[in-house]
Amino acid sequence: MLEPHRFFPVLPLLRRCSVILCLLALLPCAASAGETLTAKSIIEHAHAAAGGEIWARPSSLYLVGTSTFFAGTSETHYDRHEMWRVYPSEKRVAHAADGMVRIRSASSGLVAFDLAFDGETTWMNGEASDELADSRRWASNFGFGVIRHALDEGYSLTRLPDDLVDAVPSYMVQVRDPSDSETLFGIAMTNYEVLMVGFETPRGWHERIYSEFFTKPDSPWRQPGRIRLFYNGIKQNEVRWTDFRVGERIDLSVFRVEATNVGDE
């Protein structure tokens, strides 16, 4: 038979050992929770999650899908919405047209609008305009691409208070370009997807919310399948991309749309 005075003195020692083991097991979690990611490291993670170098420095991008434009409670839907983009090698101003871009919306084979910038001239529905790269139109639309250059020389990054984007816990990082323009990005804590971009425009505060990301078997590129665009908190349009092509050669003639008239396919 065990003698109580010989057995029970061991119990306090066992309890102390158990407590120490539990604390040791928690140390990695505590260290991880205590590590504060810098704005730079968050952007680096975002680049890697989006596709790495091919995403950070694409030569071109083609997107196709559908779009819906809103005016009050009315909606206009386009069953074919396309974007062609040739990217510049560097970006010094976030909110101005650069490289080349074309956006076209059509419904039932009829083109509703066709907007392009060929690097010098803005084309709207088949006619050249005198709009400059930093016109009200372009300044209200260009902004997302600055995140691809956020690690370049001349840029500064600031981590702001974390927030929710579409109920997803997100890091908030402000990117300041060499011209002193500021652009805000919301980046998911779980997988570093870029969920939001926001910036001041001539039309007011502009935000885009990105979701429903998808990939293709032959590419590391992660493309948001749904983009909602807001000005001053009001949704203006929504785009759903269904396919993308990266790095293909796009002829300059694509961005000079004088031969295209509204109403033609």
C-alpha positions as CSV (number, residue, x, y, z in Angstrom):
1,M,0.0,0.0,0.0
2,L,1.3,3.5,-1.0
3,E,2.1,5.8,1.9
4,P,0.4,9.3,1.4
5,H,3.3,11.2,2.7
6,R,5.6,9.7,0.1
7,F,3.2,10.1,-2.9
8,F,1.5,13.5,-2.5
9,P,4.8,15.6,-2.3
10,V,5.3,14.7,-6.0
11,L,2.1,16.3,-7.1
12,P,3.2,20.0,-6.8
13,L,6.3,19.1,-8.9
14,L,4.1,17.5,-11.6
15,R,1.8,20.5,-11.7
16,R,4.8,22.9,-12.1
17,C,6.2,20.7,-14.9
18,S,2.8,20.7,-16.7
19,V,2.5,24.5,-16.4
20,I,6.0,24.9,-17.9
21,L,5.3,22.6,-20.8
22,C,2.1,24.4,-21.6
23,L,3.9,27.8,-21.6
24,L,6.6,26.4,-23.8
25,A,4.0,25.1,-26.3
26,L,2.5,28.6,-26.4
27,L,5.8,30.4,-27.1
28,P,5.7,30.0,-30.9
29,C,2.2,31.4,-31.1
30,A,3.0,34.3,-28.8
31,A,6.1,35.1,-30.9
32,S,4.1,35.0,-34.1
33,A,1.4,37.2,-32.7
34,G,4.0,39.7,-31.5
35,E,5.6,40.0,-34.9
36,T,4.4,43.2,-36.7
37,L,4.5,43.0,-40.4
38,T,5.9,46.2,-42.1
39,A,4.1,47.9,-44.9
40,K,6.9,46.7,-47.2
41,S,6.6,43.1,-46.2
42,I,2.8,43.2,-46.7
43,I,3.3,44.5,-50.3
44,E,6.0,41.9,-50.9
45,H,3.5,39.2,-49.8
46,A,0.8,40.7,-52.0
47,H,3.1,40.6,-55.0
48,A,3.9,37.0,-54.5
49,A,0.3,36.0,-53.9
50,A,-0.9,37.7,-57.0
51,G,1.5,35.9,-59.3
52,G,5.1,37.2,-58.5
53,E,7.2,38.9,-61.2
54,I,4.7,38.3,-64.0
55,W,2.1,40.2,-62.0
56,A,4.4,42.9,-60.8
57,R,5.9,43.6,-64.2
58,P,3.5,42.4,-66.9
59,S,4.1,43.6,-70.5
60,S,0.4,43.4,-71.4
61,L,-3.0,42.2,-70.3
62,Y,-6.3,41.4,-72.0
63,L,-9.5,40.9,-70.1
64,V,-13.0,39.9,-71.2
65,G,-16.2,39.6,-69.3
66,T,-19.5,41.5,-68.7
67,S,-20.3,44.8,-67.0
68,T,-23.2,46.7,-65.5
69,F,-23.4,50.4,-65.1
70,F,-25.7,52.1,-62.5
71,A,-27.5,55.5,-62.5
72,G,-29.7,55.8,-59.5
73,T,-31.9,52.7,-59.5
74,S,-31.5,52.0,-63.2
75,E,-29.0,49.5,-64.6
76,T,-27.4,49.1,-68.0
77,H,-25.9,45.7,-68.7
78,Y,-23.3,44.9,-71.4
79,D,-22.8,41.3,-72.3
80,R,-19.2,41.9,-73.6
81,H,-16.8,44.1,-71.7
82,E,-13.1,44.1,-72.8
83,M,-9.9,45.7,-71.7
84,W,-6.6,45.8,-73.5
85,R,-3.6,47.1,-71.6
86,V,0.1,47.6,-72.4
87,Y,2.0,48.5,-69.3
88,P,4.8,51.1,-68.9
89,S,8.2,50.0,-67.6
90,E,7.9,52.5,-64.8
91,K,5.2,54.5,-63.0
92,R,6.0,57.9,-61.4
93,V,2.4,59.2,-61.2
94,A,-0.4,57.0,-59.8
95,H,-3.4,58.8,-61.1
96,A,-2.7,59.6,-64.8
97,A,-2.9,57.5,-67.9
98,D,0.3,55.7,-68.9
99,G,1.3,52.9,-71.3
100,M,-1.7,52.1,-73.5
101,V,-5.2,51.1,-72.6
102,R,-8.5,50.5,-74.3
103,I,-11.9,49.7,-72.7
104,R,-14.9,48.6,-74.8
105,S,-18.4,47.7,-73.9
106,A,-21.0,46.1,-76.2
107,S,-24.4,44.6,-76.0
108,S,-25.9,42.2,-78.5
109,G,-23.1,43.0,-80.9
110,L,-23.5,46.8,-80.7
111,V,-20.7,48.8,-79.2
112,A,-21.9,51.3,-76.5
113,F,-18.6,53.0,-75.8
114,D,-15.0,52.6,-76.8
115,L,-12.4,54.5,-74.9
116,A,-8.6,54.3,-75.5
117,F,-5.3,55.9,-74.8
118,D,-2.5,55.2,-77.2
119,G,0.3,56.7,-75.1
120,E,-0.3,60.2,-76.4
121,T,-3.9,60.6,-77.6
122,T,-7.2,59.8,-76.0
123,W,-9.8,58.2,-78.3
124,M,-13.5,58.1,-77.5
125,N,-16.0,56.3,-79.7
126,G,-13.8,56.5,-82.8
127,E,-12.7,60.2,-82.4
128,A,-9.5,61.7,-81.1
129,S,-9.9,64.1,-78.2
130,D,-7.6,66.7,-76.7
131,E,-7.7,65.0,-73.3
132,L,-4.3,64.8,-71.6
133,A,-2.9,61.8,-69.7
134,D,-3.9,63.6,-66.4
135,S,-7.3,64.6,-67.5
136,R,-10.3,64.4,-65.2
137,R,-11.4,61.1,-66.8
138,W,-8.0,59.4,-66.5
139,A,-7.3,60.8,-63.0
140,S,-10.6,59.3,-61.9
141,N,-9.8,55.8,-63.1
142,F,-6.0,55.1,-63.0
143,G,-4.7,54.0,-59.6
144,F,-4.6,50.3,-59.0
145,G,-1.4,49.8,-61.0
146,V,0.7,51.8,-58.6
147,I,0.9,48.8,-56.3
148,R,3.0,47.0,-58.9
149,H,5.6,49.7,-58.5
150,A,5.2,50.3,-54.8
151,L,8.6,48.7,-54.0
152,D,10.4,50.9,-56.6
153,E,12.8,53.7,-55.7
154,G,11.0,57.0,-54.9
155,Y,8.0,55.3,-53.3
156,S,7.1,55.3,-49.6
157,L,4.8,52.9,-47.8
158,T,2.8,53.4,-44.6
159,R,0.9,50.8,-42.7
160,L,-2.4,52.2,-41.4
161,P,-4.9,50.6,-38.9
162,D,-6.2,47.2,-40.0
163,D,-9.8,47.1,-41.2
164,L,-12.4,44.9,-42.8
165,V,-12.9,44.7,-46.6
166,D,-16.1,42.9,-47.4
167,A,-16.0,41.5,-43.9
168,V,-12.5,40.1,-44.5
169,P,-9.8,41.2,-42.0
170,S,-7.3,43.2,-44.0
171,Y,-4.0,45.1,-43.7
172,M,-4.3,48.7,-44.9
173,V,-1.3,50.1,-46.7
174,Q,-0.9,53.6,-48.1
175,V,1.4,54.0,-51.1
176,R,2.9,57.4,-51.9
177,D,4.3,57.7,-55.4
178,P,7.2,60.0,-56.4
179,S,4.7,62.8,-57.3
180,D,3.3,62.7,-53.8
181,S,0.0,61.1,-54.8
182,E,-1.5,58.7,-52.2
183,T,-3.3,55.4,-52.9
184,L,-4.8,53.2,-50.2
185,F,-4.8,49.4,-50.5
186,G,-6.7,46.8,-48.5
187,I,-4.8,43.4,-48.5
188,A,-6.4,40.2,-47.0
189,M,-4.6,39.0,-43.9
190,T,-5.3,35.3,-44.7
191,N,-3.9,35.1,-48.3
192,Y,-2.6,38.6,-49.2
193,E,-5.1,39.1,-52.0
194,V,-5.5,42.8,-52.9
195,L,-9.2,43.4,-52.0
196,M,-9.5,47.1,-52.2
197,V,-7.9,50.3,-53.7
198,G,-9.0,53.8,-52.8
199,F,-7.9,57.3,-53.8
200,E,-9.1,60.9,-54.2
201,T,-10.2,61.8,-57.7
202,P,-11.8,64.9,-59.4
203,R,-15.1,63.0,-58.9
204,G,-14.5,62.4,-55.2
205,W,-13.3,59.4,-53.2
206,H,-13.0,56.4,-55.4
207,E,-12.9,52.8,-54.2
208,R,-12.8,49.5,-56.0
209,I,-13.6,46.2,-54.3
210,Y,-12.0,43.0,-55.7
211,S,-13.3,39.5,-55.1
212,E,-13.9,36.0,-56.7
213,F,-10.3,35.6,-57.7
214,F,-9.5,32.9,-60.3
215,T,-6.4,31.4,-62.0
216,K,-5.6,29.5,-65.2
217,P,-3.6,26.2,-65.3
218,D,-0.8,27.7,-67.3
219,S,-0.3,30.9,-65.4
220,P,0.5,32.0,-61.8
221,W,-1.6,35.2,-62.4
222,R,-4.5,35.6,-59.9
223,Q,-7.3,37.6,-61.5
224,P,-10.2,39.1,-59.5
225,G,-13.3,37.9,-61.2
226,R,-15.6,40.6,-59.7
227,I,-14.8,44.3,-59.4
228,R,-17.2,46.9,-57.9
229,L,-16.5,50.6,-58.4
230,F,-17.7,53.3,-56.1
231,Y,-17.5,57.1,-56.1
232,N,-18.3,58.8,-52.7
233,G,-19.6,55.5,-51.4
234,I,-22.1,54.9,-54.3
235,K,-21.7,52.0,-56.7
236,Q,-21.3,53.2,-60.2
237,N,-20.5,50.0,-62.1
238,E,-19.6,46.4,-61.7
239,V,-17.4,44.2,-63.9
240,R,-17.2,40.5,-64.0
241,W,-14.1,39.2,-65.8
242,T,-14.3,35.6,-67.1
243,D,-10.9,35.3,-68.9
244,F,-7.5,36.9,-69.2
245,R,-4.4,36.7,-71.3
246,V,-1.1,38.0,-70.0
247,G,2.1,39.0,-71.9
248,E,0.8,38.7,-75.5
249,R,1.8,41.2,-78.1
250,I,-0.9,43.8,-78.7
251,D,-0.6,45.9,-81.9
252,L,-0.6,49.7,-81.6
253,S,-3.6,49.8,-83.9
254,V,-5.8,48.3,-81.2
255,F,-5.4,51.6,-79.2
256,R,-6.1,53.9,-82.2
257,V,-9.8,53.3,-82.6
258,E,-10.7,55.9,-85.3
259,A,-12.1,53.1,-87.5
260,T,-14.5,52.0,-84.8
261,N,-17.9,53.6,-84.5
262,V,-20.5,53.2,-81.8
263,G,-23.1,50.8,-83.0
264,D,-20.7,48.5,-84.8
265,E,-19.2,45.3,-83.5
